[in-house]
Amino acid sequence: MSEVTIKNDEVDIVIGAIQSDLTSFMEAWRPFFSNFHLIVVKDPELKEELKIPGGFNLHVYTKSDIDRVVGSSAGSISFSGYACRYFGYLVSRKKYIISVDDDCVPAKNSSGELIDPVSQHIINLSTPATPFFFNTLYDPYCEGADFVRGYPFSLRTGVECGLSCGLWLNLADFDAPTQALKPTLKNTRYVDAVLTVPARSMLPVSGINIAFNAELVGPALTPAFRLAKEGNLRWETVEDIWTGMCVKVICDHLRLGVKSGIPYVWRQERGNAIESLKKEWEGVKLMEDVVPFFQSLRLSETSVTAEDCVVEIAAAVKERLGSVNPKFVSAAATMVEWMKLWKRVRGQ
């Protein structure tokens, strides 16, 4: 594995608190979180007080903080449920942001050793990505790997990585129909590899275990696409899928990379897939329109920052998808509001 020096003051770890008692979660993560600053965002719909053990360098944000910072200028933006993590992205001032859901604990590798997701995410983000020519030995910058025969030397310097998508063991990220049909299906296979997702290829990003370079793509992480019955269980949300496609299109346009693979986390059991299917089914159907749209989307040369790209994507969403479903019109409007809020809060 590549040796990368991690500066603690460059990293924020964002935790969206969907459950009130974070004691066991925080204790499980203490070996890896204790040296970094944490941003804990309480779901504004959560009524109970948060229970957080001591010994962490953290800042807790509640509904009153969200109302104070956001105000009435972003009425279409919802930070409820899993979307509360986006408020953490908004108020962070660090270069790297790592986000882990509160239903996950550290996983173990094939040797039975605990995995340090923080270090691996930073390695993924701080080493080059190779989106324009696929290397069959996965990440050529990992220890024990290199570029294979035939790989163009002109592309071996790679590009900066904008987004690192970690994976998870135990409960896999299946949709509700798949999980309902295969209730015993688990992900037990640990693959010690990371790869760059090729340019122009979409992927279903999950906010369960991700990290990103906020200086490069931070504004693109936007809570824009929401279902009418969206809830607090992973099967019931699609906002991160939409966000991931926005980020991937932007990374392709700005010649940045997206990596997928290690680090893993262990995902706990939670929810009922059959009940969640009632809420998620609308999103499953809409993906049949969303994916072709993002696959065909090409941004203009005048969009040179992530902020420019978000605004241009929003306009394209309204024009090309607005007539398909009114939720796309709402998503486009929310993306525009998010950009205004991002610039105001972050002083741009």
Secondary structure, 3 states (H helix, E strand, C coil): CCCCCCCHHHEEEEEEECCCECHHHHHHHHHHHCCCEEEEEECCCCCCCCECCCCCEEEEECHHHHHHHHCCCCCCCCCCHHHHHHHHHHHCCCCEEEEECCCEEECECCCCCECCHHHHHHHHHHCCECCCCCCCCCCCCCCCCCCCCCCCHHHCCCECEEEEEEEEEECCCCCHHHHHHCCCCCECCCCCCEEECCCCCCCCCCCCEEEEEHHHHHHHCCCCCCCCCCCCCHHHCCHHHHHHHHHHHHHHHHCCEEEEEEEEEEECCCCCHHHHHHHHHHHHHHHHHHHHHHHHCCCCCCCCCHHHHHHHHHHHHHHHHCCCCHHHHHHHHHHHHHHHHHHHHCCC
